[in-house]
Amino acid sequence: MEIMLPEKAEAVLRFRADPELQARIEELARKSTDGQLTEDESAEYAGYVRANKFVAILKRQAQHLANSQP
């Protein structure tokens, strides 16, 4: 099942997180590894992990579309 339009595949493949957001995610990841997340930070980090999984699915679909284009 395709979940995106072929003409949007290239934009999805170029997508990168904002540097400030990426820094926040990395900070939360470090704190998680160290067992130092607060309850709010844990919920925030879990949301980023879910979003990352969704983006990964979109990127796989986009790569498949890009590879199947003539």
Residue pairs with C-beta under 8 A, 6 or more apart in sequence:
2 61
2 65
3 57
3 58
3 61
4 12
4 58
4 61
4 62
4 65
6 65
6 69
8 62
9 61
9 62
9 63
9 65
9 66
9 69
10 62
10 66
12 58
12 59
12 61
12 62
13 59
13 62
13 63
13 66
15 55
15 59
16 22
17 25
25 45
25 48
25 52
28 37
28 41
28 44
28 45
28 48
29 45
31 37
31 41
31 45
32 42
32 45
37 45
